[in-house]
């Protein structure tokens, strides 16, 4: 498929929408609508109970906020983009989003993998990170996040919430899958900082 022309049809501080005239492989013409957004970072803050390897002692930090397009509040891992359609280094963005939404600072961030949000309609891509060695400070939320809450959940609680469709954020569920694969031995394939 080849782009013949492109025009922006809408823009705001978080996204642009464009319509592309395309030429398909068979020579026919068509159009494609694309939502362009900056890449995002998603962070899994993981805390292990000190001095214990027993199951259930590991906790993850989630945030809950109102998602306007869906009209519901929901739990998810901290995630976001830089303001003003700016592109930041993935690690820098991950540290910023973690601090902004939860107040947590991480000694270590390990990249777990990449995620495409909606490749049939958006150019946005994401990177998932595991954050460990956590210390708590003050959050630095944006005005749109003023109703956000943040709380710890055991991994068993997290998995139960996913099974019950209490957590439906596709990026959070996919990132948790990346974490599980990382823990099963994919560490040699992950990227670290």
C-alpha positions in Angstrom: 0.0 0.0 0.0 1.3 3.4 -0.9 0.3 6.9 0.5 -0.6 9.2 -2.4 -1.5 12.2 -0.2 -2.3 13.1 3.4 -4.2 15.8 5.1 -4.7 16.6 8.8 -8.4 16.8 9.7 -8.2 17.4 13.4 -5.6 18.2 16.1 -5.4 19.0 19.8 -2.6 18.8 22.4 -2.8 15.0 22.7 -3.4 13.8 19.2 -3.9 14.5 15.5 -6.2 12.8 13.0 -5.3 12.5 9.4 -6.9 11.1 6.3 -4.6 9.5 3.7 -5.4 8.8 0.1 -3.8 5.4 -0.6 -3.1 3.2 -3.6 -3.6 -0.5 -2.8 -1.4 -3.3 -4.1 -3.9 -4.2 -6.8 -3.8 -0.5 -8.1 -7.2 0.5 -6.6 -7.5 3.7 -4.6 -8.8 4.1 -1.1 -8.6 6.2 2.1 -7.2 5.5 5.5 -8.0 7.4 8.7 -5.1 7.5 11.2 -5.0 8.8 14.8 -1.4 9.9 15.5 -0.4 10.1 19.2 3.1 10.1 20.8 4.5 6.8 22.0 3.7 6.0 25.6 5.3 4.2 28.5 3.5 1.7 30.8 5.0 0.8 34.1 4.5 -2.2 36.3 5.6 -1.1 39.8 6.5 -4.4 41.6 7.2 -4.7 45.3 8.4 -7.9 46.9 7.8 -8.6 50.6 11.1 -8.3 52.5 12.7 -11.5 53.6 10.0 -13.7 52.1 9.7 -15.6 48.8 6.3 -16.9 49.7 3.6 -16.6 47.0 1.2 -13.7 47.6 3.8 -11.3 49.1 4.5 -9.5 45.8 2.4 -6.5 45.2 1.8 -4.3 42.2 0.7 -0.6 42.2 -2.3 0.3 40.1 -4.0 3.6 39.4 -7.7 4.1 39.0 -9.2 7.0 37.0 -12.3 8.0 35.1 -11.8 7.2 31.4 -14.0 9.8 29.6 -14.5 7.9 26.2 -15.8 4.8 28.1 -17.7 6.7 30.8 -16.3 4.5 33.6 -13.6 4.5 36.3 -11.1 1.6 35.9 -7.9 0.2 37.4 -4.8 0.0 35.2 -1.0 0.2 35.4 0.5 3.7 35.4 0.9 4.8 31.8 1.1 7.9 29.6 2.7 10.1 27.1 4.7 13.3 27.3 2.6 16.5 27.1 2.3 18.5 23.9 2.8 15.6 21.5 6.5 15.5 22.5 8.5 12.3 22.1 10.7 11.4 25.1 13.2 8.6 25.6 11.3 5.5 26.8 13.1 5.2 30.2 12.8 8.9 30.9 9.1 8.8 30.0 8.6 5.7 32.3 10.3 7.4 35.2 8.2 10.6 34.7 4.9 8.7 34.4 5.6 6.6 37.5 6.4 9.6 39.6 3.6 11.7 38.2 0.8 9.2 38.7 1.9 7.3 41.9 4.7 9.3 43.5 6.9 6.2 43.3 10.6 6.4 42.3 12.3 3.3 40.9 15.9 2.3 41.4 15.6 -0.1 38.5 13.5 -0.1 35.3 13.7 -3.1 32.9 12.0 -2.9 29.5 9.7 -5.8 29.1 8.6 -5.2 25.5 6.6 -3.2 23.0 2.9 -2.8 22.6 0.8 -1.4 19.7 -2.4 0.2 21.0 -4.7 -0.1 17.9 -2.6 -0.7 14.8 -5.6 -0.7 12.5 -6.3 3.0 13.3 -3.5 4.5 15.4 0.3 5.0 14.9 0.8 5.0 18.7 3.2 2.5 20.1 4.1 1.8 23.7 6.9 0.3 25.8 6.2 -1.7 29.0 8.6 -1.5 31.9 9.1 -3.3 35.2 9.9 -0.9 38.1 11.6 -2.3 41.2 13.5 -0.8 44.2 10.6 1.6 44.8 10.4 4.5 47.2 7.4 6.6 47.8 7.2 10.4 47.3 4.6 12.9 46.3 2.7 12.4 43.0 2.8 15.1 40.4 -0.5 14.6 38.5 -1.7 16.6 35.6 -5.1 18.4 35.9 -6.8 15.7 33.9 -5.7 13.2 36.5 -6.9 15.0 39.6 -9.5 12.3 40.4 -6.9 9.5 40.1 -6.3 7.0 43.0 -3.4 4.7 43.5 -3.2 1.5 45.5 -1.2 -1.7 46.0 -2.7 -5.1 45.0 -1.3 -8.5 45.5 -0.6 -10.4 42.3 -3.3 -12.8 43.2 -5.8 -9.9 43.5 -4.6 -8.5 40.2 -5.1 -11.8 38.4 -8.6 -12.2 40.0 -9.5 -8.7 38.8 -8.5 -9.5 35.3 -10.5 -12.8 35.3 -13.6 -11.0 36.6 -13.2 -8.2 34.0 -12.6 -5.6 36.7 -9.4 -4.8 34.8 -10.1 -4.5 31.1 -7.3 -2.2 30.0 -5.8 -4.1 27.1 -2.3 -2.5 27.6 -2.2 -3.4 31.3 -3.2 -7.0 30.5 -0.7 -7.3 27.7 2.0 -5.8 29.8 1.3 -8.2 32.6 1.7 -11.0 30.1 5.1 -9.6 29.1 6.0 -9.7 32.8 5.0 -13.3 33.1 7.1 -14.2 30.0 10.0 -12.2 31.4 9.8 -14.2 34.7 9.7 -17.5 32.8 13.1 -16.9 31.4 12.7 -14.2 28.8 15.1 -11.9 30.7 17.8 -12.4 28.1 15.3 -10.9 25.5 14.3 -7.9 27.6 16.1 -4.6 27.6 17.4 -3.1 30.9 18.5 0.2 32.3 
